Structure formats: structure tokens, C-alpha cells
Amino acid sequence: VGGATGAKTAIPLTTAISYLTANSATDADYFTLAAGVNGQFKTLICTGGTGTIDCIIKGLSGASPIHGGTNNSTTGGTANTVLHLGYQEAVLLQFLNSGWAIVGGGIQAGVAAS
């Protein structure tokens, strides 16, 4: 799945694995991940791109957040909902109770507030 420059690109839910290509490392160029089916697994792999490669993945309008804890590891912290994958990094997600949870990932896979 290639990320269009200056736009968002939807990640298909019909495949178990999606190979992502980032054309830019800015928030203007990102991938979206819609809600899945409860229990569904999805593997994302950042396989290439141009410049500084950062595959940025966001849930859609709060309907399918990517759960990655909070910015200060407390229940009162701001929710981390944006997933960043570096070049050749992968993450395994599972859709649970209205959101995507990280159940496995590479050493650089990280979630942030933006």
C-alpha cells in the first residue's frame, strides 16, 4: 500500500498483512486503519519509501483507535493513537473492543499522541 504525498491512504482490512510504502515522514502523509472485526489480526510492515521513511498510521475519527497506552503511562494521560513504523519495522495488531491493540512489534515500533 503506497502512501500518496500530501494525502491519507486507507489500509485494506481484507488481507492479513499489508506492506506499506511511505512517501514522506510528515503528518500530512499517513495511512488510516478502519475498525476491524472483534478478534481480527492485522500485520503492518513498513517496506520502503522516499527520504526519511516513517510509516504513520492513524485510526479513523476515533472509531478505531490504535491503543498504545498514554503519554505518561497513567490513566489520566493523553491517549497515544498514532503508530509510527520505521523502515523494515513491523507490528501485529488485534482488534479488541472497538480499537486496535498492539500485540507484537519490532524494536522501533512506537505509538505517540501525534
N, C-alpha and C positions, 0 to 999 in steps of 0.2 A: 504494500500500500504506500504510494508516494504522497508526501505532503506537498500541496501546492503552495508556492510562495505567496505570502500575504493572505492566506485563507486557512480554513479548517478542513480537515479530511476525515470522513467517517470511517471507523474501523469496522469491517463486517463481522457480524456475530455468527455467521453461518459456517465458519471454519474454526477449528480448534487452535490453529496457530496463524498469527499474522506477522509478516516480515515488514517492518517499517523503514522507510527511507526519508530522512529529514533534509529538507532543502534550506533550512535556516534554523538558527538557535534562538529565535525570538518568540515571544508570546503571541505575535501576530500569525505565526505559522505553527499550527498544532493539530493534533489528532483528537477526535472525540470518540467516546465509547458509550454507547447507549445501554440501557438496562438489559440484563440478560434474564435467563430463567433461573429460579432458585436452585442452587447446586451446580450450575454451569461453570465449567473451567474455561479459561482463555489464556493462551500464552502469547506474549508480545515480545518480539525480538527486533532491536534496532540494528539493521544490517548495513546502513550506509547513508550517504548524503553528500552535501557540499559544505565546505567551510568547517566551522566548529559544529560537530554533529551532536545534537541534543534532541532526541525524540520526546516531545512534550505531549502528554496525554491528559485530557480533561474529561470528567463526566459531563453529561448533558443537563444543564439548567437545574442542578440539584436533584434530578430524578434518578440518577445513577451515580452517586458519588464514589470516588475511589478512596477507601478508608485507609489512612496511613497514620493514625494517631493524631496528636495535636502538636502545635509548635513548641509547647513547653512541657509535654508529657503529662499534663494534668487534664482532668475533665473540664476545667474552665478555660483551657487554651483554645486558640483558633484552630479549627479543623484543617488538616492538611488534605487537599483533594486533587492536587496536580502531581502527576507522576512524571519524573524525568528519567530517561534511559540514555546512557552514553553509548558510544559506538560499540557494537557487539555485546551489549548487555541485554539480558532477558529477564522477564518477570512472569510468574504464574499467578493468575488471579482466579478467584472463585466468587461467583455472585451469591451473596447471602443476605437475606432480609433487607432488600431494597438497595444494596450497594455492593461494589466490588471490593473484596478484601485481598490483600497480598498474602499468598500462602507460600511463596518461594521466589527467590530472586538472586541476581548477580551481586557482586560486591559493591558496585557503584549505583545500583538501582535505589533511588531515593524519592520520597514524597515530600512536597513542600506546600505552603499555603498559596504560592503563586509562581 
